[in-house]
Amino acid sequence: MGIHRHTGEQVAIKVISRSQLATSSTMARCVQRELAVLQLLHHPHLVDLRQVLQDSQNVYFVMEYMEGGELFQVLSRRGKLPEDEARHLFRQLTTALAWCHAHHICHRDLKPENILLDKEQKHVKIADFGMAAIQSPDALLQTSCGSPHYASPEIVRGKHYYGPASDVWSCGVILYAMLTGHLPFDDDSVSRLLSKIKAGRYIPLPSNVSREARDLIKSMLVVDPCKRISLDAVLAHPWLTNKSFLGSDLRFPDSLPLHPKPHDPLHDQDLRRPVIADATDLDGRIWETLKVLWRDCSQDDLLVVTNRHDIRTNVPKLTCRLLQQRAWRQENGRVPFFKLFIQDLIRLCRERERE
């Protein structure tokens, strides 16, 4: 935790050793990707990156501080949550995740440790995007990542997978833990644990869990990702939308309004226009971020993609627009201005690879 000397604002600081970045190209690439993804986030229930600082020894990610701690700590202390409280927090989690998926960002490491709460423990923010990936609709991911207890069967099996469906599985495990106080898949033996996940054999829900909650969890913990409920359907599920469960506005004055299907920014008219004429037209920080996220693409290929008119699967162009929006917010004082250090990280990574 850090405290701003002039304003007294408390912040959380992630400290990354420069010596580790210099000796591990893998770590350098992971830090590059995490910083790139953090720049794209702009939602009330996603952690906000305030500044990036560096000195001779470390790089510092300065982020907002959530005084209520982790959801994991809350569950460890209290056990299960009442359904109305779990619903309130779960709605925030899924609407934030829907924003990510609409912008083709997959978290891939959702778990209670990465869900933070405010002081009153009424509002959550998703944190730790170190495993996050940008996924085009026409491509599958292949990196096996995340915590075993929350990993989807397709990841456990080592198959290529669709990130949003895998995130939905993790949300199902989280909701189960919120309503019961324990995990659906658990075993002292890792091999037996993985076998249970592959088969979708979770511990039966206790009788006090409502029928609607049971149905939602059952729909999320489906082994076949093609048959698993979508996040849009989760948001429209009766457990989240039924008025008899939501109660009156007086009971839930702080809850967000229910979101319809997230708007897909790929269909905006703004995206139909070319982004840039050439690399010199684009802010250097934005250009370096695009090269980090699409490190296998040449500069010429990125220029072609970001200037294409067809936008059906043009995720690089959408990402460029999000970065430009962030730059606009910075210039207009909506978020504190900070200088990015992606170029420095890229240099360290490339030097290590040449060695």
N, C-alpha and C positions, 0 to 999 in steps of 0.2 A: 504494500500500500504506500502511496505517496501523497503528499499534501502540497498544494500550490501555495507558494510563499506569500503571494499578494492577495489571492481571493479566498484562501482557506479550503478550496475545493479538494475533496478526497478523490484519488484516482487509483486504479489498479495498474501495476507496471509489470510487463513481462520482460525479463532480462535475458538476452541472448549473448553468449560469449563470442567475441570476434575471433578468438583463437580457434574455437570449434568450427566456426564458419570457414576459416582459412584452411583447416585440415580435413574437413569433410564436405565434399561436393554435394553429397546426398542431403545433408542438413541444410546447406546453403540453398539448395533448390526448394526444400520444404519451407524454409523461412520466406523465400521469394514468393512462393505460391500463396502462403498464408497472408502475407502483406498485400498481395494483389487482390485476393478475395475480400479482405477486410475493407478495402477501398470501395467495393461495389455495394456494401450493405447500407441500407437506409430504410429502417423500419423501427417502430417503437418497441418491438420485442426482439431486436437483434442488438448485440453488444456494439457500442459505438467506439470506433478508433479515434482518439483525440489528437495524438501527436506521435511522431516517430523521431526519436533523438538518438544520438550516438556520441561516444567518446572514444578514446584510444583502446579501451578494453571491451566495451559492450555496445550492443544496439538495444534500444528500449522502445517497446510498444506501450504507449500510454493510452489506457482505455478507461471508460467510466467504471466507477467502483459500485458494486451492488452489496449494500450493507447486510442484507438478509442471508447472504451465504448461498451455498449450493442446495438444490432440492434434495440431493443425497443426504446432507446433514439433517434436513428437516424430517425426512422419512426415517432416518436412523434414530432420531430423538422421539418422534411422535408415533412411528409405525404408520398404519394406514391413515388416509385422509377421508373426511366425510365426502360423500359424492358431490355435493354442491360446491365444495371447495376445490376438489379435484377437477370438476368440470370447468370451473372458472379459470384455473391455471392451464388446463389442457387446451382450452379454446385459444388462449394466447399463444401457446406453443405451436399449435397447428396452423394458425393464421400467419405466424412469422415464417414457418416452414413453407407454407404455400407461396409466400412472396419469394422465397429463395428459389423454389422450383419453377415459378413463372419466369424467373431470370436465369434459369438453367444452372443454378448453384445447388449441388448436393452436399449435405453436411458430412455424412458417412461415419460420424462418431457420436451419435446422439445417445446420451445417458444422463441420469440425474446429476452426475458430477459436472456436466457441462450446461446445466440449466440453473441460472442464478436468479435470486429473488431480491426485491427491494426491502427496505427496513421493515415495512408492515407485512411483508411476505404475501402481498396481494398481486404483485405484478412480476412477470418473469422475463428474462432475456436469454436467448441462446448464445452461448459463448464457445470459444475454442474451435476455430475453423482451420486448425492445422492439418486436418485430413480432408478438407473440402476439395471438391473438384468441379470444374465447369464441364457440363455434358451436353453435347448437341443431341437433338431428338433422334438423329439417325445413327448414333454410335453407342456402343456399350463400354462400360468400364471393366477393368480387369484387376486392379490393385486390391489385394485383400487387406482390409484395415478395419479398425474399430475394436471394441471390447467384445470378447467371445459371448458373454451373457446377452448382449444386445445385438449381435450380428445376425443378419438374415441367413436362411438356409443356403441361398445361392452363393453368398460370400463364403460361408463355412465350407461349402463343397468346392470352392476354388473356381467356380464358373464365371464367365463374363456376365455382367449384370447391369440392370437399369437402376441408376442411383435413387430416383424418387421412390420407387417401390421398396427398395432396401431401407430408406429412411422411414417409410410407413411402418414396416415391421418393427423397427426400433421404437417408434412411438407407441406401438401396441404393447411392447414389453414395459415401457415407462408407465403407461396408463394402468397396466396390471399391477405394477409395484405401488403406484399411488393408491389404488383401491384395496390392496391386500396387505401391504407392508412387507412383502417378500417377492422374490423373482419367480417368473413362471417356469424358467428352466434353470435347474441348479443341481450340481452333483460334485462331490469331492474329486471325482475322476474327470479329467478334462475330456478324455475320449468318450466317456458315457454322456457328458454334458453335450458335446458336439453331436452325438448320435440322437439325443433327444431333440435338439434344435432341427436337425435334418428331417426328422420325422414329424416335427410339430407337436410333440407330446408334452404339453404343459400341465402343471399341477392344477387340478380342477379348482375353479373359482368357488369361494365360500358362498353359502346360501344368502348371505345378507347383501350381496352385490345385485343390483337391479337387473331385470331382464334386458333392458335396453343397453346397459353397459356391457353385459355378457355378450350380447349380439355384436356390439362394436368391436370388442376385443377379439372375438372369434373371427370376425371378418378381416382384422388386421394381421392376425397370426396364422395366415394361410401359407402353406409351404410353397405352392406354385405362385410365383410373382405375377403371372398373367391372370390369375384368378383372385389375387389379393385386392382388397378394396383400394380405390384410388384416394388420394388426399382430398380431392374435390368431394367425393362421396362421404368421406369422414366428416368434412365440414357441414354436410347436409344431413348427417345421420340424426335420427330422432333423439338420441341421448344428448346431443348438443343443441338441437333446435326446438324440441317440444316445449311449448310455453308452460306446461304444467311442471316441468322440471326447472326451467329458468327462474321462475318466481317473478316477483314484481321488480320494478326499477328501484324501489326503495331498498330491496334486499341486496341488489347488486349494482350500486351506484357507480362503481369504478370499472365495470366490465366493458370491453370493447363491443361495438355493435357486430353482429354476425356478418361475416364477409361473404359475398357471392363468389362464384368461381373467379379466381384471380385473373385479372386482366393480363393478357399476354402482350407485352410491349413490342414483340416482334411484328405485330400488325399495325403499329402506329404509322401514320403518314410520314412522321418525321424520319423514320428509318428508311423510307423509300428514297431519300435524297442521299447522294454521296457524302461520306464523312469528311474526306480530305482529298486534295489533289495529289499530294506527294507527302513523304515523311516529314519534310521541313514545315508543313502547315500545321502539324499536330504538336501539342505540348509535349516536351521531352519526357516528362514523368509518365504521361499516358502511353506514349509509344513504348517506353521501356516495360511498362506493365503488360501491354499486349504481347510483347515478345517473350515475357516470362510465362504467360498462360498458354501461349502457342509456340513453345520453344522449338518445335520441329518444323515450323513454317519459316520460309525465307521472308525477308522484308518485302520483296516483290509480291509474293503470294498474299501476304497480309494486306498490302495496298489494293490488290485486285479484289479481295473479299470485302473489305470495308467500303469499297466504291460500287459494289454490285447493287442492282436494283431488286433482284429477287431476295426476299427476306425470310423465306419459310424456315430455313435452318441456319440463318446467318447469325450465329451466336457471337462471333468476333465483333460484328458491327453493333450488336446490342450492347456488348461489354464496353465498346468504345464510347457509346452514348452515355452509359452509366458513369463512366469515368469523367466525361465532359460535364455531366450534371454535378458531380461532386466538386469539380474545379469551379463551376459557377457558384455553388453554395459557399465555397471558401472565399471567393473573391467578393461575394456580397455579404460576408460576415455571418453566415448562418452556422458555420462551424469554425473553430479556431484553425488558422492557417498553419500548416506544417510542411516541411520539406521532406520528400521521400528519398530513401537511400537504396532503391532497387538497383541503380546503376553500379553502386559500390558492391552490393551483394553479387551481382552478375560477374563483376570483375574478379572477385575472390573465387567464385565457383569456376570460372573459366581458367584461372591460373592453376587451380588445383587439378583440373582435368588435363591440362597440358603436361603437368608434372607426372 
